[in-house]
Amino acid sequence: MKSTEYIKPNDLSDLHHIMKEYKGRATVIAGGTNLIPDMRVGEKAPELLLDISDLTELSYIREDNGSIAIGAATTIAEMAASPVLLDNSPILASAAKQLGNPLTRNRATLGGNLANASPCADTAPPLLALDATVEILSPGGKTRQVPLSKFFKGYKFTDLVKGEVLSGITFPKPNDSTKSSHTKIGLRNAASICVASIAVALDMDGKTCREARVAAGSVAPIPMRVTRVEKLLEGKEINAALLEECMAVVKEEISPISDIRGSLEYRSYVTSMILKRNIESALK
C-alpha cells in the first residue's frame, strides 16, 4: 500500500476549506469498509483520505416537515436500530439490519454504501422504493439535490464529480396508505453479499394500486427502479393474474449476470419470485 495522507476535519467549515484547498484530490472516507480493502489489494491508491466519520453535522436520522432525513456519516447500525426508520420506513431499517455483520454495520455508513455504487448496495433498493433524493455538497459549501434514481450512472460510477461529497439522503414520509416490503436473497445468513433483492412501496386505494415504486438490486449494473412493473401495477386491482404478468415483465427488464454467487438464470427466476412475494406481503 502506498503512502497516503490522512486528514480529519473538525466541522463542516473545516471540511469546506480542505475540499477547496485540495481541489478534488481528496478521497472521502467514513467507515472505510469498502475503500480500505480496495487499497490493500492495490485497486485504489488515494493521495489524501478525508475522514468525515466524526462530523456530527453529517450523522443524524430525523423527521423534518413531512420528510425523513439521514446524514451520510450515519452508520448502518444506527439505521437498523432507529425508531424513526422502524416506524416510518421499516424496509430501510430491515435492509440495514441485513447488511454484513455487526462489526461491518458499526463502521459502514449510508453515504459510503451509496457512493460506492455497487449493484448489491443493500440500502439502495429500499431508498429507491422510498423515492429518495441525494444531497451533494460542493467545495464551496453549496448543495445540490439529485434523485437517487439518477444518482447511479453505471457500475461503480455516480453523479458525484471530483471535490463533491454525498452529505445526506431525504425521502418523503410514507403516508398511511403506502404498503411496503423488502427481501434480500443471499447465500448465507451472516455477512451475506446480496444475490438479488427487491423493495416495493405501493400506495393503495383499497385493492387498487394508485402509485407503485419497485426497485431491484444485484440484477443490473446499478441498483434500479423497475419502471415497467411500476406502470403495470398503477391504476389496477392487484390480483393473481396481474402478479404473474409482473413476474414475466421483471425478467425482461433486469439484466443479471452469472458469477460465483449465482447464475443469470437463477437471479432472473428468484427476482421474479421475490417480486411476487413482496407485493403479496405488502398488501397483507
VENQUI-V186940 format. One record per pair of residues at least 24 apart in sequence whose ideal C-beta (glycine too) atoms are under 10 Angstrom apart, sorted by the first residue. I is the first residue (numbers start at 1). J is the second residue. If there is no record, write none. Layout:
[[I	J] [I	J]]
This chain:
[[1	36] [1	39] [1	40] [1	41] [1	42] [1	44] [1	45] [2	39] [2	42] [2	45] [2	46] [2	47] [3	45] [3	47] [4	39] [4	44] [4	45] [4	46] [4	47] [4	48] [4	49] [5	46] [5	47] [5	48] [5	49] [5	50] [6	46] [6	48] [6	49] [6	50] [6	51] [7	48] [7	49] [7	50] [7	51] [8	49] [8	50] [8	51] [8	52] [8	53] [8	54] [8	55] [9	50] [9	51] [9	52] [9	54] [9	55] [10	54] [10	55] [11	54] [11	55] [11	56] [11	57] [12	52] [12	55] [12	56] [12	57] [12	58] [12	137] [12	141] [12	165] [12	167] [13	57] [13	141] [14	55] [15	50] [15	52] [15	55] [15	57] [15	58] [15	137] [15	139] [15	141] [15	165] [15	167] [16	137] [16	138] [16	139] [16	140] [16	141] [16	142] [16	165] [17	139] [17	141] [18	48] [18	50] [18	139] [19	50] [19	137] [19	138] [19	139] [19	140] [19	141] [19	162] [19	163] [19	164] [19	165] [20	138] [20	139] [20	140] [20	141] [20	163] [21	139] [22	47] [22	48] [22	50] [22	139] [22	162] [22	163] [23	139] [23	162] [23	163] [24	139] [24	161] [24	162] [24	163] [24	164] [25	50] [25	162] [25	163] [26	50] [26	139] [26	162] [26	163] [26	165] [27	162] [28	52] [28	72] [28	73] [28	111] [28	112] [28	115] [28	137] [28	160] [28	163] [28	164] [28	165] [28	166] [28	167] [29	53] [29	109] [29	112] [30	54] [30	55] [30	58] [30	59] [30	72] [30	73] [30	74] [30	75] [30	107] [30	108] [30	109] [30	110] [30	111] [30	112] [30	113] [30	115] [30	165] [30	166] [31	73] [31	75] [31	76] [31	104] [31	105] [31	106] [31	107] [31	108] [31	109] [31	110] [31	111] [31	112] [31	113] [32	107] [32	108] [32	109] [32	112] [33	76] [33	99] [33	100] [33	103] [33	104] [33	105] [33	106] [33	107] [33	108] [33	109] [33	112] [33	113] [33	116] [34	108] [34	112] [34	113] [34	115] [34	116] [34	117] [34	118] [34	121] [34	156] [35	112] [35	115] [35	116] [36	107] [38	116] [50	165] [52	109] [52	111] [52	112] [52	137] [52	165] [52	166] [52	167] [53	107] [53	109] [53	112] [55	165] [55	167] [57	167] [57	168] [58	109] [58	110] [58	111] [58	135] [58	137] [58	165] [58	166] [58	167] [58	168] [59	109] [59	110] [59	111] [59	168] [60	84] [60	168] [61	85] [61	93] [61	110] [61	169] [63	87] [63	88] [63	173] [64	170] [64	173] [65	170] [65	173] [66	172] [66	173] [66	175] [67	132] [67	133] [67	170] [67	171] [67	172] [67	173] [68	92] [68	130] [68	132] [68	169] [68	170] [68	171] [68	172] [68	173] [68	174] [69	133] [69	135] [69	168] [69	169] [69	170] [69	171] [70	109] [70	110] [70	111] [70	123] [70	127] [70	132] [70	135] [70	168] [70	169] [70	170] [70	171] [71	109] [71	110] [71	111] [71	135] [71	167] [71	168] [71	169] [72	109] [72	110] [72	111] [72	112] [72	113] [72	114] [72	115] [72	134] [72	135] [72	136] [72	137] [72	165] [72	166] [72	167] [72	168] [72	169] [73	109] [73	110] [73	111] [73	112] [73	165] [73	166] [73	167] [73	168] [74	109] [74	110] [74	111] [74	168] [74	169] [75	104] [75	105] [75	106] [75	107] [75	108] [75	109] [75	110] [75	112] [76	100] [76	102] [76	104] [76	105] [76	106] [76	107] [76	108] [76	109] [76	110] [76	112] [76	113] [76	122] [76	123] [77	102] [77	103] [77	104] [77	105] [77	106] [77	107] [77	108] [77	109] [78	105] [78	106] [78	109] [78	110] [79	105] [79	108] [79	109] [79	110] [79	113] [79	123] [80	105] [81	105] [84	173] [85	126] [87	173] [88	130] [88	171] [88	172] [88	173] [88	174] [89	126] [89	127] [89	129] [89	130] [89	132] [89	171] [89	173] [89	174] [89	178] [89	180] [89	182] [89	201] [90	126] [90	174] [90	180] [90	181] [90	182] [91	125] [91	126] [91	127] [91	129] [91	130] [91	174] [91	180] [91	181] [91	182] [91	183] [91	199] [91	200] [91	201] [91	215] [91	278] [91	282] [92	122] [92	123] [92	125] [92	126] [92	127] [92	129] [92	130] [92	132] [92	169] [92	171] [92	180] [92	182] [92	199] [93	126] [93	182] [94	122] [94	126] [94	180] [94	181] [94	182] [94	183] [94	184] [94	199] [95	121] [95	122] [95	123] [95	124] [95	125] [95	126] [95	127] [95	182] [95	183] [95	184] [95	194] [95	197] [95	199] [95	217] [96	122] [96	123] [96	126] [97	122] [97	184] [98	122] [98	182] [98	183] [98	184] [98	186] [98	189] [98	192] [98	194] [98	197] [99	123] [99	184] [99	191] [99	192] [99	193] [99	194] [100	190] [100	191] [100	192] [100	193] [101	190] [101	191] [101	192] [102	190] [102	191] [103	191] [104	191] [109	166] [110	166] [110	168] [110	169] [111	135] [111	165] [111	166] [111	167] [111	168] [111	169] [112	166] [114	148] [114	151] [114	152] [114	158] [114	160] [114	166] [114	169] [114	223] [115	151] [115	156] [115	158] [115	160] [115	164] [115	165] [115	166] [116	156] [116	158] [117	151] [117	152] [117	153] [117	154] [117	155] [117	156] [117	157] [117	158] [117	159] [117	160] [117	221] [117	222] [117	223] [118	152] [118	155] [118	156] [118	193] [118	194] [118	217] [118	218] [118	222] [118	223] [119	152] [119	155] [119	156] [119	194] [119	197] [119	216] [119	217] [119	218] [119	219] [119	220] [119	221] [119	222] [119	223] [119	224] [119	256] [119	257] [120	184] [120	186] [120	192] [120	193] [120	194] [120	195] [120	196] [120	197] [120	217] [120	218] [120	219] [120	223] [120	261] [121	152] [121	194] [121	197] [121	217] [121	218] [121	222] [121	223] [122	182] [122	184] [122	186] [122	192] [122	193] [122	194] [122	197] [122	217] [122	218] [122	223] [123	148] [123	169] [123	199] [123	217] [123	223] [124	148] [124	151] [124	152] [124	194] [124	197] [124	199] [124	215] [124	216] [124	217] [124	218] [124	222] [124	223] [124	224] [125	182] [125	183] [125	184] [125	194] [125	196] [125	197] [125	198] [125	199] [125	200] [125	214] [125	215] [125	216] [125	217] [125	218] [125	219] [125	223] [125	224] [125	225] [125	226] [126	171] [126	180] [126	181] [126	182] [126	184] [126	197] [126	198] [126	199] [126	200] [126	201] [126	215] [126	217] [126	223] [127	151] [127	169] [127	171] [127	199] [127	215] [127	223] [128	152] [128	171] [128	199] [128	201] [128	213] [128	214] [128	215] [128	216] [128	217] [128	223] [128	224] [128	225] [128	226] [129	171] [129	174] [129	178] [129	180] [129	181] [129	182] [129	198] [129	199] [129	200] [129	201] [129	202] [129	212] [129	213] [129	214] [129	215] [129	216] [129	225] [129	226] [129	230] [129	278] [130	169] [130	170] [130	171] [130	172] [130	173] [130	174] [130	178] [130	180] [130	199] [130	201] [130	213] [130	215] [131	170] [131	171] [131	172] [131	174] [131	201] [131	211] [131	213] [131	215] [131	225] [132	169] [132	170] [132	171] [132	172] [133	168] [133	169] [133	170] [133	171] [133	172] [134	158] [134	159] [134	160] [134	166] [134	167] [134	168] [134	169] [134	170] [135	165] [135	166] [135	167] [135	168] [135	169] [135	170] [136	160] [136	161] [136	164] [136	165] [136	166] [136	167] [136	168] [137	163] [137	164] [137	165] [137	166] [137	167] [137	168] [138	163] [138	164] [138	165] [138	167] [139	163] [139	164] [139	165] [143	167] [143	168] [145	170] [147	225] [148	215] [148	223] [148	225] [149	213] [149	215] [149	222] [149	223] [149	224] [149	225] [149	227] [150	225] [151	222] [151	223] [152	220] [152	221] [152	222] [152	223] [152	224] [153	221] [153	222] [154	221] [154	222] [155	220] [155	221] [155	222] [156	221] [156	222] [157	221] [157	222] [158	222] [171	201] [174	201] [174	203] [175	203] [177	202] [177	203] [177	204] [177	205] [177	206] [177	210] [177	211] [178	202] [178	203] [178	204] [178	210] [178	211] [178	213] [178	282] [179	203] [179	204] [179	209] [179	279] [179	281] [179	282] [179	283] [179	284] [180	213] [180	278] [180	281] [180	282] [181	274] [181	277] [181	278] [181	279] [181	280] [181	281] [181	282] [181	283] [181	284] [182	215] [182	217] [182	274] [182	278] [182	281] [182	282] [183	270] [183	271] [183	273] [183	274] [183	275] [183	277] [183	278] [183	281] [184	217] [184	218] [184	274] [185	217] [185	218] [185	261] [185	262] [185	266] [185	267] [185	270] [185	271] [185	273] [185	274] [186	218] [186	261] [186	262] [187	260] [187	261] [187	262] [192	261] [193	218] [193	260] [193	261] [194	218] [194	219] [194	223] [194	261] [195	219] [195	256] [195	259] [195	261] [195	262] [195	266] [195	267] [195	270] [195	271] [196	254] [196	256] [196	261] [196	262] [196	266] [196	267] [196	268] [196	269] [196	270] [196	271] [196	272] [196	273] [196	274] [196	275] [197	223] [197	270] [197	271] [197	274] [197	278] [198	226] [198	229] [198	250] [198	270] [198	271] [198	272] [198	273] [198	274] [198	275] [198	276] [198	277] [198	278] [198	279] [199	223] [199	226] [199	274] [199	278] [199	282] [200	226] [200	229] [200	230] [200	233] [200	274] [200	275] [200	277] [200	278] [200	279] [200	280] [200	281] [200	282] [200	283] [201	230] [201	278] [201	282] [202	230] [202	233] [202	234] [202	238] [202	278] [202	279] [202	282] [202	283] [203	234] [204	238] [204	282] [204	283] [205	235] [205	237] [206	237] [207	236] [207	237] [207	238] [207	239] [207	283] [208	233] [208	234] [208	235] [208	236] [208	237] [208	238] [209	233] [209	234] [209	235] [209	236] [209	237] [209	238] [209	242] [209	279] [209	282] [209	283] [210	234] [210	235] [211	235] [212	236] [212	238] [212	246] [212	279] [212	282] [214	246] [214	250] [214	253] [214	275] [214	278] [214	279] [216	250] [216	253] [216	254] [216	256] [216	267] [216	271] [216	274] [216	275] [217	271] [218	254] [218	256] [218	257] [218	259] [218	261] [218	262] [218	267] [218	271] [219	250] [219	251] [219	253] [219	254] [219	255] [219	256] [219	257] [219	262] [219	264] [219	267] [219	268] [219	270] [219	271] [220	253] [220	254] [220	255] [220	256] [220	257] [220	267] [221	255] [221	257] [224	253] [224	254] [224	255] [225	253] [226	250] [226	253] [226	254] [226	271] [226	275] [227	253] [228	252] [228	253] [229	253] [229	254] [229	272] [229	275] [229	279] [233	279] [238	279] [238	280] [238	282] [238	283] [240	276] [240	280] [242	279] [243	272] [243	275] [243	276] [243	277] [243	279] [243	280] [244	272] [244	276] [246	272] [246	275] [246	276] [246	279] [247	271] [247	272] [247	273] [247	275] [247	276] [247	279] [248	272] [249	275] [250	274] [250	275] [250	276] [251	275]]
